[in-house]
Amino acid sequence: MFHWRWTFVFVVALVIDDVISSQNCSTKCRCTKTFTYCLYQDITSEELVNILPTIPKTTEKLYLGGNKITQVNMEEFSHLTKLTYLSLNFNKLTKLPDRIGHFLPRLRILHLTANQIKTISSENLRNYDNLRVLNLDQNSIKVIGENTFDKMSNLRELLLGQNQISDINQNTFNGLRNLIKLQLSDNKIKTIHEDVFQSTLQLQELYLEVNKITHIPKGLFYRLTKLRIIYLSDNFIAQIEEGAFDGLTLETVYLNLNLLEKLPNNLFKNTDIIRNVFLLDNPFQCSCQLATAVADARQNLKLSSDKVHFGDCKLHYETIMSVEGLTVEALNCTACDLNQCPLMTNCTLEASEKDGYVCMKYIGDLVDQSETNSRHSLSNEQKISSHIYLIVAVISILIVVCLIIAVILFIKSRQKRKAFKIDNKYIYEQVDNKRTPKLTNLKAKNSFNVVVQTPVRMKQYFV
């Protein structure tokens, strides 16, 4: 009986206290001893100056969201010494409030979602060192300066989603050594420096979905040994390097809605994943390499098939198959397809093959390997021999044709020469008979004979 009496007295006291607190409350707000709500009342910055003094000093949580506040003077909040939570969501602020920690030393959570803030720097965040949560989602932030958060070692959650951030470098998050949650989703991030998380060693949740990331390098997350959840869905990721998730103990990985056509073998070899892997809605190509990667993933993760979500793949750009059912046997994969040829001699160079080599040995048939290789080698020799014979035959035919042509040309040339000589002799005899006397050998003692012959006549001079 005594217990219920004191409980009743306590409740009545709380009600009376709330009534007293609400008597001075602005008509645009609803006040209790520890909570004050001034939501969606079109309050301007000028009106806020008059409303703040009416808020009870015992207020611990103040909601000013959905108004038309463009700037705030934190000195006007200084009487709210117990305030731990402040929401200024959906207003028209263009910059961060100044010296917030100086006037509100107990403030731990600050929400500034859906304002018009464009830049943040270490100067803007001066006296923010007591904050545990800073929410800057849905603003117009494009650039984050180096060492912007280096004085915010107590921060646990940093929310920067739905901004226009395009680049984060290795010094962006310096100083955030106690950060647990980092929200960077729905930005314009293309590349991530491999040392960008060097200071955030306590990070457990990382949100990078809906960006323009194309590549996940090896070692990007290797320092984040406490990471549990990674959101990388809805990017442009076409390549994940082997070892990208090495050393992590994760609950869930989201890689769906990317541009992955294949996965590296042993992608999760040194990774512990407790719950799910999501790889749905990627343009996977059904290949022997993918079949091996899927088998390795299941084996390395030790997860049941219903916890590894791969979706479908395309075979020859036409047939759609389930990746979960993809096996090396179904695709008739060869040892060379899977990089399992013991020696390079087990593969035969084929220019038409994509990877340069084709292994003629099927998995599970390694006992007859030498026989298969010899048959393949013999087949290649036969092909080469037939090619050589064909080339020799063609060359021989060309030589014979050339010889025949040469003989014909030679014979024709001889005939022309003979005809020419006969004609000349005939003409000479005709001229000789008609116009010149027949030459005779004249010999005179102690005399010298000179004979001059012209086409018309022959003259003989004796000297």
Order of alpha helices (4+ residues) and beta strands (2+ residues): alpha-beta-beta-alpha-beta-beta-alpha-beta-beta-beta-beta-beta-beta-beta-beta-beta-beta-beta-beta-beta-alpha-beta-beta-beta-beta-beta-alpha-beta-beta
